[in-house]
Every structure is written in structure tokens, then in C-alpha cells.
Amino acid sequence: MYTFIIFIHVISAVLSIGPFFVLFPLLNRMKGKNKEMLDTSLEVFQAAIRLVKHAGHVLVGSGILLVWQGNWPWTTSWVIMTILVMASSILFLAKAFKPNIREFQAGTIDLDTLIKKLNSNVWKYILLLLIMLWFMVAKPNLW
């Protein structure tokens, strides 16, 4: 059973980070598009974010099971650091994408600003996920 949970955990990790790499070409194609094409691109962008969120739920659930089944103490440094980075990534995800898209749709920011913000935030989120991935794979003993 432990091996199956690891498999689920790895698949959900891939689904939590993979869609972000598809967003870079999408962001590049958004430049100079008409409203209808732009709306479609934003819908695809938001669908990718929803996929990442749901994969994150599975990732957290399977991670909890792995810590429990693997007899890792919750006080282990890499577990604590993973949880801290995960909490940071959840807060970041909540503020990084949807509010910017809403600002654009409200006319508060222009398309170029939106694309720059989304591109920057995608990179920041990928960095957070890679840090979390490093803690889970390397399992460093920090204290």
C-alpha cells in the first residue's frame, strides 16, 4: 500500500507543477489577441490553475499518509520545512493569478502588465514548488 501512495503522491506532484510549463507559450500567444481569443486564453489559464489546485489536494492528502505510514515524526526538519513552503505556496497561489485576471477584466491594468505579472508569478510559483520538491526528495536534516 505504501508504494501505491508514493505513486499517487508523485503523480499529484507532477500534476501540481506540470501545467505551469504549458502556460508560458500561452502567455506569449496572448499578446495582441482580440477579446474573444484573449478570453479563451484566460479560461485555459484558469483551468490549469484549477487542475494544479486539485492536484495539490491529492498531494497534501497522500503526503500526510506517507508521513504517517513511513513513521516520520512531524517534528522532522524536512517535514516542517515542506509544510511551511506548502503553506506559503497556497497563500501565493490564492493571490498570484485570479486577482490579477480580475484587475485586467475590470480595466485596472492593461494586457502587457497582466502578461508580465502572470509570467513572473508562474516562475515564482514554480520556484516555490521546486523548493518543496527538494525537501521531499532530499529530506535534509536541518536541525
Protein Blocks (a to p, Z undefined) as FASTA:
>chain_A
ZZmmmmmmmmmmmmmmmmmmmmmmmmmmmgopafklmmmmmmmmmmmmmmmmmmmmmmmm
mmmmmmmmnopafkbmklmmmmmmmmmmmmmmmmmmmmmmmmmmnomacfklmmmmmmmm
mmmmmmmmmmmmmmmmnopafZZ
